Amino acid sequence: MKPMTIALVQMTCGPSKKQNLEKAGQKIAEAARKGARLVCLQELHATPYFCQTEDPACFDFAEPISGPTMKFLCTAAKKTKTVLVGSLFERRSAGLYHNTAVVIEKTGKIAGIYRKMHLPDDPSYYEKYYFAPGDLGFTPIASSVGKLGVLVCWDQWYPEAARLMALNGADLLIYPTAIGWEPSDTAAEKKRQLLAWTTMQQSHAIANGLHVVSINRVGLEKSPEHATKTNKGIVFWGNSFIAGPQGEILARASDTKEDLVVTALDLNRTEKVRRAWPFLRDRRIDAYNGLLKRFGC
Amino acid sequence: MKPMTIALVQMTCGPSKKQNLEKAGQKIAEAARKGARLVCLQELHATPYFCQTEDPACFDFAEPISGPTMKFLCTAAKKTKTVLVGSLFERRSAGLYHNTAVVIEKTGKIAGIYRKMHLPDDPSYYEKYYFAPGDLGFTPIASSVGKLGVLVCWDQWYPEAARLMALNGADLLIYPTAIGWEPSDTAAEKKRQLLAWTTMQQSHAIANGLHVVSINRVGLEKSPEHATKTNKGIVFWGNSFIAGPQGEILARASDTKEDLVVTALDLNRTEKVRRAWPFLRDRRIDAYNGLLKRFGC
């Protein structure tokens, strides 16, 4: 297997879907010029991170998979001959929406979708209001650049999700993400959060012996409640990165600016690392029943 | 809950069980003088790491739980009024041995045992030859300093083990360990291995919102096959450490020398961190059946 060049598009998002998509399109073209065969966009890259508040009007941001956002990306994929990982606020039916990642083949055809399985609901991240839990399980999406284990943001805190993608044959894991700091947190707390986020995803690379890619948005997005509350919004922390199968950081983007990471991945490393660290061999599947419980006590 | 002072005893081991135990006894006494209420020893602290080769004579190192090693530690626990986590090459019956961790209450009574569930079998770590797989599951051991989620070495690469201990109510995770470098590996490879080992365990702290403690042995132990092979033995890499519930490193021991880490842990942090990062709330137990399979394809 030859090295596969991957690109991570880390960007800010404004209120205009059109402008966000045009920017993404320019970055995809730039990545292709730099040799990328796989280009990954961040979570909900076509819109602001509207989940900072619960507002019925925000459902207007949603589209079906056949809608204009994915049409735009399909055209971009075909034009640049790259495989794309995009993200969509998916309108599946009236009253039924998902946070969905879409893989588009370099021919412009949709290769498959993943609907976010683990949903947060925390102050400023009211995702359980907008999205129904994914119902497609943890199935990698086959593409011309490999089987892509696409997961989304909050999934990254769950070793179960990474393991299931690996057991289902993923060649690498890809996490479109939207995570940031609360501006009022202390510098020490911010540092711990960023380190925890990176560490957790590096651990998925190690436990499963594969590359892990995380694409985060960047920059401040003010809270719609700004005028009336002390909540100042979210400072998305960038730091999009690629980890190798021993968890080693291969590339990392800026923490404050838009960035385009283009890196050649040697996916053969999975074979080598798993021979040295054969963790899949020794799982105690006879003793894991408790993982299907909410709690043991 | 008041802070609980914990001690990690990181030491070298020689061929004499008596001398290894005496050294451990001195360290336990020193830890108690420094205020420790819980003292943790490394994996197989009473013997050399005999698993570097497959030799039937090494079964002579084994003892029942009622044998002299645990008698020694029970006396030490009672004398110092500390809870101890010890490790034993357990002889359960003729032809049936385990790699067993033992928790001893400060009264000198055995509080419970854990038999290593995940066993390695790699060059220089022939544990599947010596040990039968543990059959007690992932059950924390109740003690006067909390419910101790005791796991052993190779278990540390398995998010499943950490998760099950947390779901079963562990207050913290404790990994007695024996891991090191092959002397002929490159400096870059050694660095990646050490970082992967630490990262993996930090991730258990993060994913489960609790403290994680790892106690490793230190120093070169030559291979018994040294005279005839190129194998030079294992350089145990020390680096025993404590991570807080966000994965942050609170203390770390030397990478080359014996060391005694004594640190006060604020176990109340688990409540605070799990409120901010409620990962246990959102597990998709309806979609985790695949975790009970060896592989999905």
Interface residues (C-beta under 8 A of the other chain):
Chain A: M117 H118 L119 P120 D122 P133 G137 F138 W154 W157 Y158 P159 E160 A161 R163 L164 L167 N168 G169 R192 Q193 L195 A196 T199 M200 Q202 S203 I206 A207 Q246 G247 E248 A276 W277 P278 F279 L280 D282 R283 R284 I285 A287 Y288 N289 G290 L291 L292 K293 R294 F295 G296 C297
Chain B: M117 H118 L119 P120 D122 P133 G137 F138 W154 W157 Y158 P159 E160 A161 R163 L164 L167 N168 G169 R192 Q193 L195 A196 T199 M200 Q202 S203 I206 A207 Q246 G247 E248 A276 W277 P278 F279 L280 D282 R283 R284 I285 A287 Y288 N289 G290 L291 L292 K293 R294 F295 G296 C297
